[in-house]
Amino acid sequence: MSIDKFYHLFYEALQEVYPDSKELESLFFLLTTHVFKCDKTTIILKLSKKEKIEDYIYKKLIKKLWELKKNRPIQYVIGKTSFFGMDFLVNEKVFIPRPETEELVSWIIQNHKKNSENVQVFDLGTGSGCIGITLKKKLPKIRHIHAVDLSSESLFIANINSKFHKEKIFFKKVDILQNLISLPILKKYPVNIVVSNPPYIRISEKKLLHPNIFQYEPFQALFVPDETPFIFYQKILSWIKKKFTGVLVCVYFEINQFLHLDFIEFMKKKGFRNLEIRRDFQGFFRMIRAIYYKKT
């Protein structure tokens, strides 16, 4: 088969699953550049020349097309995703990083780029490790980055990603809901950044998601009970108040856009000040920053 015929087959097979033509085009180039191990321009040239596809490559393409047709996310199909222009290994054991999280990380970088020498970071619920690794890459003067996750599989993937990007991150298996308090603070730096994109989607909101999210991505990384939507934040804020005295803590959270007003009140009641909330690229209130300081 020629690549232009595969192009038409690709669209016919997936147009019901992905009705947005721009998204479908993006998926096509993500898949083909991965399988052919080339850039987008090369694929466009192959299309214009109607090049033939070798049998073994065609079989790979068809196999992965079938996976896409079954709603498997493209990031899992090709085994990687892009975050801040860098490749990160992902599989079904880790949550796929989103553009909204890139915006959260960008906010941190912007706020701390002028003075990051005496800063340590706590990346709580690290998943693929993309937040901590990106911060270390973009703010190399940061002293230490501690990344925790409940899942051993996630930590394994995150460790591979940190080695690939040649960044030293301290990984530790910790259950935020059960034993975050056991996470040692080896040294108290003048400024500490606590960043987390914890599970925050209520079970009742599952119907609003694309099927490829709840069918394939890890349930524990996505959902919280309707009755306790702030359960992870509650544990993190309690940990901060118990562990940090006499130092500045800058807290950055990704949050549920449907609960942003409730979340602001929740943070205030917990004693966190200088609250700033921001919209994501879609216009939703998705991220918040707060400051905590307790005198010794």
C-alpha positions as a Markdown table, in Angstrom:
| # | Residue | x | y | z |
|---|---|---|---|---|
| 1 | Met | 0.0 | 0.0 | 0.0 |
| 2 | Ser | 1.1 | 3.6 | -0.7 |
| 3 | Ile | 1.3 | 6.1 | 2.2 |
| 4 | Asp | -1.4 | 8.3 | 0.6 |
| 5 | Lys | -3.8 | 5.3 | 0.6 |
| 6 | Phe | -3.0 | 4.6 | 4.2 |
| 7 | Tyr | -3.7 | 8.3 | 4.9 |
| 8 | His | -7.3 | 7.9 | 3.5 |
| 9 | Leu | -7.7 | 4.5 | 5.4 |
| 10 | Phe | -6.6 | 6.2 | 8.6 |
| 11 | Tyr | -9.2 | 9.0 | 8.2 |
| 12 | Glu | -12.0 | 6.6 | 7.3 |
| 13 | Ala | -11.3 | 4.3 | 10.2 |
| 14 | Leu | -11.1 | 7.0 | 12.9 |
| 15 | Gln | -13.4 | 9.8 | 11.8 |
| 16 | Glu | -16.2 | 8.5 | 14.1 |
| 17 | Val | -13.9 | 8.2 | 17.1 |
| 18 | Tyr | -12.2 | 11.6 | 16.4 |
| 19 | Pro | -14.7 | 13.8 | 14.5 |
| 20 | Asp | -12.4 | 16.9 | 14.8 |
| 21 | Ser | -10.3 | 16.9 | 11.5 |
| 22 | Lys | -7.4 | 18.8 | 13.1 |
| 23 | Glu | -7.1 | 16.3 | 15.9 |
| 24 | Leu | -7.2 | 13.5 | 13.4 |
| 25 | Glu | -4.5 | 15.1 | 11.3 |
| 26 | Ser | -2.3 | 15.6 | 14.4 |
| 27 | Leu | -2.8 | 11.9 | 15.3 |
| 28 | Phe | -1.8 | 10.8 | 11.8 |
| 29 | Phe | 1.5 | 12.7 | 12.0 |
| 30 | Leu | 2.2 | 11.6 | 15.5 |
| 31 | Leu | 1.8 | 8.0 | 14.5 |
| 32 | Thr | 3.6 | 8.1 | 11.1 |
| 33 | Thr | 6.6 | 10.1 | 12.3 |
| 34 | His | 7.0 | 7.6 | 15.2 |
| 35 | Val | 6.8 | 4.5 | 13.0 |
| 36 | Phe | 8.9 | 5.9 | 10.1 |
| 37 | Lys | 11.3 | 7.5 | 12.6 |
| 38 | Cys | 11.3 | 10.8 | 10.8 |
| 39 | Asp | 9.9 | 14.4 | 11.0 |
| 40 | Lys | 6.6 | 15.7 | 9.8 |
| 41 | Thr | 8.2 | 17.3 | 6.6 |
| 42 | Thr | 9.5 | 13.9 | 5.5 |
| 43 | Ile | 6.0 | 12.4 | 5.9 |
| 44 | Ile | 4.5 | 15.2 | 3.8 |
| 45 | Leu | 7.1 | 14.5 | 1.1 |
| 46 | Lys | 6.3 | 10.8 | 1.2 |
| 47 | Leu | 2.6 | 11.7 | 0.8 |
| 48 | Ser | 3.2 | 14.0 | -2.2 |
| 49 | Lys | 5.3 | 11.3 | -3.9 |
| 50 | Lys | 2.7 | 8.6 | -3.0 |
| 51 | Glu | 5.6 | 6.4 | -1.7 |
| 52 | Lys | 5.0 | 2.7 | -1.2 |
| 53 | Ile | 5.1 | 1.4 | 2.4 |
| 54 | Glu | 7.2 | -1.6 | 3.2 |
| 55 | Asp | 5.2 | -4.6 | 4.4 |
| 56 | Tyr | 6.7 | -4.7 | 7.9 |
| 57 | Ile | 6.0 | -1.0 | 8.4 |
| 58 | Tyr | 2.5 | -1.3 | 7.0 |
| 59 | Lys | 1.8 | -4.1 | 9.5 |
| 60 | Lys | 3.0 | -1.8 | 12.4 |
| 61 | Leu | 0.8 | 1.0 | 11.1 |
| 62 | Ile | -2.3 | -1.2 | 10.9 |
| 63 | Lys | -1.8 | -2.7 | 14.3 |
| 64 | Lys | -1.5 | 0.8 | 15.9 |
| 65 | Leu | -4.4 | 2.1 | 13.8 |
| 66 | Trp | -6.5 | -0.7 | 15.3 |
| 67 | Glu | -5.5 | 0.3 | 18.8 |
| 68 | Leu | -6.5 | 3.9 | 18.1 |
| 69 | Lys | -9.9 | 2.7 | 16.8 |
| 70 | Lys | -10.4 | 1.1 | 20.2 |
| 71 | Asn | -9.9 | 4.5 | 21.9 |
| 72 | Arg | -6.4 | 3.8 | 23.1 |
| 73 | Pro | -4.7 | 7.2 | 23.5 |
| 74 | Ile | -2.0 | 7.9 | 20.9 |
| 75 | Gln | 0.6 | 8.5 | 23.7 |
| 76 | Tyr | 0.1 | 4.9 | 24.8 |
| 77 | Val | 0.1 | 3.6 | 21.3 |
| 78 | Ile | 3.5 | 5.1 | 20.5 |
| 79 | Gly | 4.8 | 4.8 | 24.1 |
| 80 | Lys | 5.7 | 8.5 | 24.6 |
| 81 | Thr | 4.4 | 12.0 | 24.9 |
| 82 | Ser | 5.8 | 15.5 | 24.5 |
| 83 | Phe | 5.9 | 17.8 | 27.5 |
| 84 | Phe | 7.7 | 21.2 | 27.2 |
| 85 | Gly | 9.0 | 20.0 | 23.9 |
| 86 | Met | 10.7 | 17.0 | 25.5 |
| 87 | Asp | 9.9 | 13.3 | 25.1 |
| 88 | Phe | 8.7 | 11.4 | 28.1 |
| 89 | Leu | 8.1 | 7.7 | 28.2 |
| 90 | Val | 4.5 | 6.8 | 29.2 |
| 91 | Asn | 2.3 | 3.7 | 29.5 |
| 92 | Glu | -1.0 | 2.7 | 31.0 |
| 93 | Lys | 0.6 | 2.9 | 34.5 |
| 94 | Val | 1.0 | 6.7 | 34.3 |
| 95 | Phe | -1.3 | 9.6 | 33.7 |
| 96 | Ile | -0.6 | 11.3 | 30.3 |
| 97 | Pro | 0.7 | 14.8 | 31.0 |
| 98 | Arg | -1.6 | 17.5 | 29.6 |
| 99 | Pro | -1.1 | 21.1 | 28.2 |
| 100 | Glu | -2.7 | 22.5 | 31.4 |
| 101 | Thr | 0.1 | 21.0 | 33.4 |
| 102 | Glu | 2.6 | 22.6 | 31.1 |
| 103 | Glu | 1.0 | 25.9 | 31.9 |
| 104 | Leu | 1.3 | 25.2 | 35.7 |
| 105 | Val | 5.0 | 24.3 | 35.3 |
| 106 | Ser | 5.6 | 27.4 | 33.1 |
| 107 | Trp | 4.1 | 29.6 | 35.9 |
| 108 | Ile | 6.5 | 28.1 | 38.5 |
| 109 | Ile | 9.5 | 28.7 | 36.2 |
| 110 | Gln | 8.4 | 32.3 | 35.6 |
| 111 | Asn | 8.0 | 33.0 | 39.3 |
| 112 | His | 11.3 | 31.4 | 40.4 |
| 113 | Lys | 13.7 | 31.8 | 37.4 |
| 114 | Lys | 15.5 | 34.8 | 39.0 |
| 115 | Asn | 16.3 | 33.1 | 42.3 |
| 116 | Ser | 16.2 | 29.3 | 42.5 |
| 117 | Glu | 19.6 | 28.6 | 44.2 |
| 118 | Asn | 18.2 | 28.0 | 47.7 |
| 119 | Val | 15.0 | 26.2 | 46.6 |
| 120 | Gln | 13.9 | 22.7 | 46.9 |
| 121 | Val | 10.9 | 21.2 | 45.2 |
| 122 | Phe | 8.4 | 18.5 | 46.3 |
| 123 | Asp | 6.5 | 17.0 | 43.3 |
| 124 | Leu | 3.6 | 15.1 | 44.9 |
| 125 | Gly | 2.0 | 12.5 | 42.7 |
| 126 | Thr | 4.8 | 12.6 | 40.1 |
| 127 | Gly | 3.5 | 10.1 | 37.6 |
| 128 | Ser | 5.8 | 10.2 | 34.6 |
| 129 | Gly | 8.1 | 12.6 | 36.4 |
| 130 | Cys | 7.5 | 15.3 | 33.9 |
| 131 | Ile | 6.9 | 18.1 | 36.4 |
| 132 | Gly | 10.0 | 17.6 | 38.5 |
| 133 | Ile | 12.3 | 16.7 | 35.6 |
| 134 | Thr | 11.2 | 19.8 | 33.6 |
| 135 | Leu | 11.7 | 22.1 | 36.6 |
| 136 | Lys | 15.2 | 20.7 | 37.1 |
| 137 | Lys | 15.9 | 21.1 | 33.4 |
| 138 | Lys | 14.6 | 24.7 | 33.2 |
| 139 | Leu | 15.8 | 25.8 | 36.7 |
| 140 | Pro | 19.1 | 23.9 | 37.0 |
| 141 | Lys | 20.1 | 25.8 | 40.1 |
| 142 | Ile | 17.4 | 24.2 | 42.2 |
| 143 | Arg | 19.1 | 22.3 | 45.0 |
| 144 | His | 16.8 | 19.2 | 45.3 |
| 145 | Ile | 13.7 | 17.8 | 43.7 |
| 146 | His | 11.8 | 15.2 | 45.7 |
| 147 | Ala | 9.2 | 13.3 | 43.7 |
| 148 | Val | 6.7 | 10.9 | 45.3 |
| 149 | Asp | 4.1 | 8.5 | 44.0 |
| 150 | Leu | 2.0 | 5.6 | 45.3 |
| 151 | Ser | 2.6 | 3.5 | 42.2 |
| 152 | Ser | 5.9 | 1.5 | 41.9 |
| 153 | Glu | 5.2 | 1.3 | 38.2 |
| 154 | Ser | 4.9 | 5.0 | 37.9 |
| 155 | Leu | 8.2 | 5.5 | 39.8 |
| 156 | Phe | 9.9 | 3.1 | 37.5 |
| 157 | Ile | 8.8 | 5.0 | 34.4 |
| 158 | Ala | 9.7 | 8.4 | 36.1 |
| 159 | Asn | 13.2 | 7.1 | 37.0 |
| 160 | Ile | 13.7 | 6.1 | 33.3 |
| 161 | Asn | 12.6 | 9.5 | 32.2 |
| 162 | Ser | 15.0 | 11.2 | 34.7 |
| 163 | Lys | 17.9 | 9.2 | 33.5 |
| 164 | Phe | 17.0 | 9.9 | 29.8 |
| 165 | His | 17.0 | 13.6 | 30.5 |
| 166 | Lys | 20.1 | 13.3 | 32.7 |
| 167 | Glu | 18.5 | 15.0 | 35.7 |
| 168 | Lys | 18.9 | 13.9 | 39.3 |
| 169 | Ile | 15.6 | 13.5 | 41.0 |
| 170 | Phe | 15.0 | 11.9 | 44.4 |
| 171 | Phe | 12.1 | 9.4 | 44.0 |
| 172 | Lys | 10.2 | 7.8 | 46.9 |
| 173 | Lys | 7.2 | 5.6 | 47.1 |
| 174 | Val | 4.6 | 7.4 | 49.3 |
| 175 | Asp | 0.9 | 7.2 | 49.6 |
| 176 | Ile | -0.3 | 10.8 | 49.9 |
| 177 | Leu | -3.5 | 9.7 | 51.6 |
| 178 | Gln | -1.9 | 7.4 | 54.2 |
| 179 | Asn | 1.7 | 8.3 | 55.0 |
| 180 | Leu | 2.8 | 11.6 | 53.4 |
| 181 | Ile | 3.7 | 12.7 | 56.9 |
| 182 | Ser | 6.5 | 10.1 | 56.9 |
| 183 | Leu | 8.2 | 11.8 | 54.0 |
| 184 | Pro | 11.4 | 13.2 | 55.5 |
| 185 | Ile | 12.5 | 16.8 | 55.0 |
| 186 | Leu | 16.2 | 16.3 | 55.0 |
| 187 | Lys | 17.1 | 19.9 | 55.0 |
| 188 | Lys | 15.0 | 23.0 | 55.3 |
| 189 | Tyr | 15.8 | 25.5 | 52.5 |
| 190 | Pro | 14.6 | 29.1 | 52.7 |
| 191 | Val | 12.2 | 28.6 | 49.9 |
| 192 | Asn | 10.2 | 25.4 | 49.2 |
| 193 | Ile | 8.0 | 24.7 | 46.2 |
| 194 | Val | 5.2 | 22.1 | 46.6 |
| 195 | Val | 3.6 | 21.3 | 43.4 |
| 196 | Ser | 0.9 | 18.7 | 42.7 |
| 197 | Asn | -1.6 | 17.6 | 40.0 |
| 198 | Pro | -3.5 | 15.1 | 42.2 |
| 199 | Pro | -6.7 | 13.2 | 41.3 |
| 200 | Tyr | -9.5 | 15.8 | 41.3 |
| 201 | Ile | -12.2 | 14.6 | 38.9 |
| 202 | Arg | -15.3 | 13.7 | 40.7 |
| 203 | Ile | -16.8 | 10.3 | 39.8 |
| 204 | Ser | -20.0 | 12.0 | 38.7 |
| 205 | Glu | -17.9 | 14.0 | 36.1 |
| 206 | Lys | -16.8 | 10.8 | 34.4 |
| 207 | Lys | -19.5 | 11.2 | 31.7 |
| 208 | Leu | -17.9 | 14.4 | 30.6 |
| 209 | Leu | -14.6 | 12.7 | 29.6 |
| 210 | His | -13.6 | 11.2 | 26.3 |
| 211 | Pro | -13.7 | 7.4 | 26.4 |
| 212 | Asn | -10.0 | 7.0 | 25.8 |
| 213 | Ile | -9.3 | 8.7 | 29.2 |
| 214 | Phe | -11.3 | 6.6 | 31.5 |
| 215 | Gln | -10.9 | 3.4 | 29.5 |
| 216 | Tyr | -7.1 | 3.4 | 29.5 |
| 217 | Glu | -5.6 | 5.9 | 31.9 |
| 218 | Pro | -5.1 | 4.8 | 35.6 |
| 219 | Phe | -8.3 | 5.3 | 37.6 |
| 220 | Gln | -6.4 | 6.2 | 40.8 |
| 221 | Ala | -4.7 | 9.1 | 39.0 |
| 222 | Leu | -7.9 | 10.6 | 37.9 |
| 223 | Phe | -10.9 | 10.3 | 40.2 |
| 224 | Val | -12.0 | 11.2 | 43.7 |
| 225 | Pro | -15.3 | 10.6 | 45.5 |
| 226 | Asp | -18.0 | 13.2 | 45.0 |
| 227 | Glu | -18.3 | 13.6 | 48.8 |
| 228 | Thr | -14.6 | 14.4 | 49.3 |
| 229 | Pro | -13.2 | 16.1 | 46.2 |
| 230 | Phe | -10.4 | 17.9 | 48.0 |
| 231 | Ile | -9.1 | 14.8 | 49.9 |
| 232 | Phe | -5.6 | 14.9 | 48.3 |
| 233 | Tyr | -5.2 | 18.6 | 48.8 |
| 234 | Gln | -6.3 | 18.2 | 52.4 |
| 235 | Lys | -3.5 | 15.8 | 53.1 |
| 236 | Ile | -0.9 | 17.9 | 51.3 |
| 237 | Leu | -1.8 | 21.1 | 53.1 |
| 238 | Ser | -1.9 | 19.3 | 56.5 |
| 239 | Trp | 1.6 | 17.9 | 55.8 |
| 240 | Ile | 2.9 | 21.4 | 54.9 |
| 241 | Lys | 1.5 | 22.9 | 58.1 |
| 242 | Lys | 3.1 | 20.2 | 60.2 |
| 243 | Lys | 6.5 | 20.0 | 58.5 |
| 244 | Phe | 7.4 | 23.5 | 57.5 |
| 245 | Thr | 8.2 | 26.2 | 60.1 |
| 246 | Gly | 10.4 | 29.3 | 59.6 |
| 247 | Val | 10.6 | 28.8 | 55.8 |
| 248 | Leu | 8.6 | 30.0 | 52.9 |
| 249 | Val | 6.4 | 27.5 | 51.1 |
| 250 | Cys | 5.0 | 28.3 | 47.6 |
| 251 | Val | 2.2 | 25.9 | 46.7 |
| 252 | Tyr | 1.1 | 25.3 | 43.2 |
| 253 | Phe | -1.9 | 23.1 | 42.4 |
| 254 | Glu | -3.8 | 22.0 | 39.4 |
| 255 | Ile | -7.5 | 22.0 | 40.3 |
| 256 | Asn | -11.0 | 21.1 | 39.2 |
| 257 | Gln | -12.4 | 24.0 | 37.2 |
| 258 | Phe | -15.9 | 23.3 | 38.4 |
| 259 | Leu | -14.9 | 23.8 | 42.0 |
| 260 | His | -12.5 | 26.7 | 41.9 |
| 261 | Leu | -14.6 | 29.0 | 44.1 |
| 262 | Asp | -15.0 | 26.3 | 46.7 |
| 263 | Phe | -11.3 | 25.6 | 46.5 |
| 264 | Ile | -10.3 | 29.2 | 47.2 |
| 265 | Glu | -12.4 | 29.2 | 50.4 |
| 266 | Phe | -10.9 | 25.8 | 51.3 |
| 267 | Met | -7.4 | 27.2 | 51.0 |
| 268 | Lys | -8.2 | 30.3 | 53.0 |
| 269 | Lys | -9.7 | 28.2 | 55.8 |
| 270 | Lys | -6.5 | 26.2 | 55.9 |
| 271 | Gly | -4.4 | 29.3 | 56.5 |
| 272 | Phe | -2.9 | 29.8 | 53.1 |
| 273 | Arg | -2.6 | 33.3 | 51.8 |
| 274 | Asn | -1.6 | 35.4 | 48.7 |
| 275 | Leu | -3.9 | 33.2 | 46.6 |
| 276 | Glu | -3.7 | 33.6 | 42.9 |
| 277 | Ile | -5.8 | 31.7 | 40.5 |
| 278 | Arg | -5.3 | 31.4 | 36.8 |
| 279 | Arg | -7.2 | 30.2 | 33.7 |
| 280 | Asp | -5.7 | 27.6 | 31.4 |
| 281 | Phe | -5.6 | 27.9 | 27.6 |
| 282 | Gln | -9.2 | 26.8 | 27.3 |
| 283 | Gly | -10.3 | 29.6 | 29.7 |
| 284 | Phe | -11.0 | 27.4 | 32.7 |
| 285 | Phe | -9.8 | 28.3 | 36.2 |
| 286 | Arg | -7.4 | 25.3 | 36.4 |
| 287 | Met | -4.4 | 26.3 | 38.6 |
| 288 | Ile | -3.8 | 28.1 | 41.8 |
| 289 | Arg | -0.8 | 29.4 | 43.8 |
| 290 | Ala | -0.6 | 30.1 | 47.5 |
| 291 | Ile | 2.0 | 31.1 | 50.0 |
| 292 | Tyr | 2.5 | 29.6 | 53.5 |
| 293 | Tyr | 4.8 | 30.8 | 56.2 |
| 294 | Lys | 4.7 | 29.9 | 59.8 |
| 295 | Lys | 7.1 | 31.5 | 62.3 |
| 296 | Thr | 9.3 | 29.2 | 64.4 |
